[in-house]
Amino acid sequence: TKPRPKRIRKPKRQPSFMDQYKINPDGSIDFTQEQLHEILGPPPPPVPPWHQPFVPSFNVKKLWRKGP
């Protein structure tokens, strides 16, 4: 009789990179604050208002066409 082939044991699943994240049923991921901090790095410093680009709320072209 032939020797019975040994059953190949399934290798244990490697802990996945994604195991550290909580994945919701809809496929989105809940990050903890620490994970977000690691991914995004430190939050950017707040921009002082005088450094923010000036965005006129009115339409400059229209005003300019009218002339004085």
C-alpha positions in Angstrom: 0.0 0.0 0.0 1.2 3.5 -0.8 1.9 5.8 2.1 -1.0 8.2 2.5 0.0 11.7 1.5 0.3 14.0 4.4 -2.4 16.5 4.7 -0.9 19.9 3.9 -1.6 22.1 6.9 -2.9 25.6 6.0 -0.3 28.1 7.0 -1.6 30.3 9.8 -2.8 33.6 8.5 -0.2 36.3 8.8 -1.5 39.2 10.9 -2.7 41.5 8.2 -1.7 45.2 7.9 -5.4 46.0 8.0 -6.0 44.1 11.2 -4.9 47.1 13.2 -7.8 49.2 11.7 -11.5 48.9 12.5 -13.2 48.3 9.2 -17.0 49.0 9.1 -19.4 46.7 7.3 -19.8 49.4 4.6 -16.0 49.3 3.9 -15.1 52.5 5.6 -12.4 52.5 8.2 -12.6 54.0 11.7 -9.2 55.4 12.5 -8.2 56.2 16.1 -6.8 59.6 16.7 -3.2 58.2 17.1 -3.5 56.3 13.7 -4.7 59.5 12.0 -1.8 61.4 13.5 0.7 58.8 12.3 -0.8 58.8 8.8 -1.3 62.5 8.4 1.5 63.8 10.6 1.2 66.8 12.8 -1.7 69.1 12.0 -0.6 72.2 10.0 -0.2 75.4 12.0 -3.2 77.7 11.8 -2.8 80.3 9.1 -3.0 83.9 10.5 -5.8 85.8 8.7 -3.5 88.2 7.0 -1.7 85.3 5.2 -4.9 83.9 3.7 -5.4 84.7 0.1 -7.9 87.5 -0.4 -10.9 86.2 -2.2 -13.2 89.0 -3.3 -16.9 88.0 -2.8 -18.1 90.2 -5.7 -17.4 89.7 -9.4 -14.4 91.9 -10.2 -14.8 91.5 -14.0 -18.4 92.9 -13.9 -17.3 95.9 -11.8 -14.3 96.6 -14.1 -16.4 96.5 -17.3 -18.8 99.1 -16.0 -15.9 101.6 -15.5 -16.2 104.7 -13.3 
